[in-house]
Amino acid sequence: MFGLDFIGVGNGLIDILLLLVILVALVVIHEFGHFIVARRAGVTVHEFGIGFPPRAKVLGTDSKGTTYTLNWLPIGGFVKLEGEDGDSDDPNSFTRQRLPTRLTILLAGVVMNFLLAFLIFTLIAAFADPVANARVGFVQPGSPAAVAGLQGGVQTGTDADGNAIYDESGDLIIAINGETFPVFDWTGAGTAGIPHSAYLRERAGQPVTITVRHLDGTVEDKIVTLRTAAEAAEQGALGVRFVALPTEDTQNGILDAIAIGFRRTVDAATLILRGLGDLIANITNPPVSGPVGIVGAIGQVRSELPPVFLLWFIGLLSANLAVVNALPFPPLDGGRVAVALIQKVTGGRISVAAERLAYLTGFILLMALLVWVTYFDIQRLG
C-alpha cells in the first residue's frame, strides 16, 4: 500500500515538473518575441530572464548590454525593457517609440505563441496524425450491418449489469464514404463519444460506403443503406455496437498539413474563447481548469496516450496562452495595447502612476481568479 502511495506521489511530482518545463518553454518563447522585435526596433533590453527572481545565475551579457539570467522561480520568464513602465527619457526606451512600434513589440509574444501552436499542429498533421477507427463488437441480426456482412467479435462474458462483453476480433471500420476521423478534429461529441456513430446517424436512410479491415488484414468496401432517422434513434443507424476506438497514425501532404495546422490553431483559439465565455457565465462554479486541473490532464495524457498527444496538448496550451495574453485586460499584453491606444486617443492624459495602478489592480484580480479556479480544481479532486 505504501508503495502505491509513493508511486502516486512520484507520478504527481513528474506531472508538476513536466508542467513547469512546458510553462517555462512557452513563456520563454513568448518573451523571445518581445525581445527580438524590441532589439530590431532599437529598444534597449536590459535583461532576458528564464524563470522569475530571485536571480540564481547570470549567464552572460551581450554586446548590446542585455544580461541573460536564470532565476529561482520556474514559472515562466521575462524581458526587461528600458522605459517599459512608461517613465524614461532615453531615446532608445520603449516609451519613446512610435505607437505602431510599441504595439508591434507588445503583440510579438502573442504572435510567437500562435506560430508555435501552428508549427506543432502542422508537424503532427504531416507526420503522425492519429485517426480513430471503430472496432465492431456486436452486429444486430437483420440490421443493415448484418445484411452487408459486417462481422462482430466473440462474446467473452457479461459485465456486472448483465451486458454482453465482446472481444476485438470483429471488423475494423477505417473509413466511411472515404472519410477518416482524425482524433484532433473531434472532441468526443456524438453517440457515446464515437464520431463514427454521429456521422452515420446524420446520414440516416442514406446509402454509405463503409471501408472495413478484417481480422486477417484484408480491406473491403461495403455499401450499406442505413436505417431511417426514426429507426436509428432507437436501434442505431447501422445496427452495431462498437467495443474500441483504436488509433493509427497517418500522414498528410505538406500543403494539406499546413491547412490542417492553421485550422486547428484557429480551433484551439476559439476553444479558449468559448471557455472564457463559460467562465464569465458560471463564475460561481467555473467550468475551466487551473494549474491543478492542467497537471491532472498532463498526467493522464502522459501515462495513457501516445507521445503525440502530449505534443498536441503543448500546442493547445501555446494557443491558449496567446489568446489569454491578447485579452484587453491589464497587465496582459492586450491590456497594455489598450492602455497605449487610450493614451493616444486622450493625448497622453493618463499619468504613469495611473497606468501602474491599472497594471497592479489587474494583476491582483488575475491572481484572485487563479486562486478561485484552483479551489474548484481541488474540490473536483475530492
Summary of the structure (lengths in Angstrom):
residues: 382
radius of gyration: 26.5
end to end distance: 20.1
largest distance: 83.9
contacts: 1189
relative contact order: 0.12
helix: 53%
strand: 21%
